Amino acid sequence: MHTVVERELELGLVLSPERSIPVPARLRYRTDDPYAVHVTFHIGSDSPVSWTFARELLVEGVFRPCGDGDVRVWPTKPAGRSLVCIALDSPDGQALLEAPAAAVSAWLERTLRVVPPGSEQRHLGLDKGLSTLFAMASGDELRPGGPRPVDEAPEPGA
């Protein structure tokens, strides 16, 4: 079983330095995908737009500019308001969004309490996956004739 940490908030889609429009969004973090954050934008169409990127990128971006490529994050303080800017770049276009820094930071803090930095690997379920694979492999021994030796090729037509 995994834990989900969500937060609904309103971001500003920057159209120009003087104008932005509100965009409802959902921040989502899942312990079964511990390195990632998922952001879903509800843009008034039938299907929302979702982006997934590294939680570490958002954590660092609250404090200093970071990211390279499709997702870049940085803090800013226009007119005394603390914001986190998120620039998204895709083949379909580009978007610059502004999020309230306090709301993003509070949500990130909740995710960091659930899965502290450096402990993400324990939540991946690799041990369970490997156990399943080993159990499947040991099931090969139950086949008639057992497993083939590594250097033995199957007979033609077998």
C-alpha positions in Angstrom: 0.0 0.0 0.0 1.2 3.5 -0.7 0.5 7.0 0.6 -0.6 9.9 -1.6 0.0 13.6 -0.6 -2.2 16.0 -2.7 -2.8 19.7 -2.7 -5.2 21.7 -4.9 -4.1 25.2 -5.6 -4.5 28.0 -8.1 -1.5 28.8 -10.3 -1.1 31.8 -12.5 -0.4 31.2 -16.2 1.7 34.1 -17.2 0.6 35.6 -20.6 2.7 38.7 -20.3 4.6 40.6 -17.6 1.4 42.5 -16.8 -1.2 39.7 -17.2 -1.8 36.1 -16.0 -4.8 33.9 -15.8 -5.7 31.5 -13.0 -5.2 27.8 -13.6 -6.5 25.3 -11.1 -3.9 22.6 -10.4 -3.4 19.5 -8.3 0.0 18.7 -6.9 0.4 15.0 -6.2 3.1 12.8 -4.6 2.9 9.1 -4.3 5.2 6.9 -2.1 5.2 4.2 -4.8 6.8 6.8 -7.2 9.0 8.5 -4.6 11.3 10.5 -6.8 8.6 12.2 -8.7 5.9 14.9 -8.3 2.9 15.0 -10.5 1.2 18.2 -11.4 -2.2 18.2 -13.2 -3.5 21.4 -14.7 -7.3 21.7 -15.2 -7.4 24.0 -18.2 -11.2 23.9 -18.9 -10.9 21.1 -21.5 -12.2 17.6 -21.4 -8.9 16.2 -20.4 -6.5 17.8 -17.9 -2.8 18.3 -18.7 -0.3 16.4 -16.5 3.4 16.8 -16.0 5.7 14.6 -14.0 9.2 15.7 -12.9 11.7 15.2 -10.1 10.6 16.1 -6.5 14.2 17.2 -5.9 13.8 19.8 -8.7 10.8 21.4 -7.1 12.4 21.3 -3.6 15.5 23.0 -4.9 13.6 25.4 -7.1 11.8 26.9 -4.0 15.2 28.3 -3.0 17.2 28.9 -6.1 16.9 28.6 -9.9 17.3 25.0 -11.1 16.4 22.7 -14.0 17.5 22.4 -17.5 15.5 21.4 -20.5 11.7 20.8 -20.3 11.2 21.9 -16.6 12.8 24.8 -14.9 11.9 26.1 -11.4 13.0 29.3 -9.5 11.8 31.5 -6.7 10.8 35.1 -7.3 9.3 38.0 -5.2 7.4 40.5 -7.4 5.7 43.2 -5.4 6.6 41.5 -2.1 4.7 38.2 -3.0 6.8 35.1 -2.7 6.2 32.9 -5.8 7.7 29.8 -7.3 8.0 30.0 -11.1 7.7 26.8 -13.1 8.6 27.0 -16.8 7.4 24.0 -18.9 8.6 23.3 -22.4 7.2 20.7 -24.7 6.8 20.1 -28.5 3.2 21.5 -28.1 4.4 24.8 -26.6 5.7 26.6 -23.6 4.1 27.7 -20.4 5.3 29.9 -17.5 3.3 29.3 -14.3 3.5 31.1 -10.9 2.6 29.3 -7.7 2.4 30.7 -4.2 5.7 29.7 -2.5 4.1 29.2 0.9 1.5 26.7 -0.5 4.2 24.8 -2.5 6.6 24.7 0.4 3.9 23.4 2.8 3.0 20.7 0.4 6.6 19.7 -0.2 7.2 19.6 3.5 4.4 17.0 3.9 6.0 14.9 1.1 9.4 15.1 2.8 7.9 13.9 6.1 6.3 10.9 4.4 9.5 10.0 2.4 12.6 11.9 3.7 15.3 12.7 1.2 17.7 9.8 0.7 15.1 7.2 1.7 13.2 7.1 -1.6 14.8 3.8 -2.7 13.2 1.9 0.2 9.8 2.8 -1.3 10.4 1.5 -4.8 9.4 -2.1 -4.0 12.6 -3.5 -5.7 12.9 -6.2 -3.0 9.4 -7.4 -3.6 9.9 -7.3 -7.4 13.2 -9.3 -7.1 11.5 -11.8 -4.8 8.8 -12.3 -7.4 11.4 -12.8 -10.2 13.4 -15.3 -8.1 10.2 -17.2 -7.3 9.4 -17.4 -11.0 12.9 -18.5 -11.8 12.8 -21.2 -9.2 9.6 -22.4 -10.7 11.6 -23.3 -13.8 13.0 -26.2 -11.8 9.5 -27.7 -11.7 9.4 -28.1 -15.5 9.9 -31.7 -16.8 13.6 -32.1 -17.2 14.4 -29.1 -15.0 16.3 -26.1 -16.2 18.8 -26.4 -19.1 22.4 -25.9 -18.3 23.6 -22.5 -19.5 26.0 -23.9 -22.1 23.5 -26.5 -23.5 21.5 -25.4 -26.5 18.0 -26.7 -27.1 17.7 -29.5 -29.7 16.5 -28.4 -33.1 12.7 -28.3 -33.2 12.4 -28.4 -29.4 
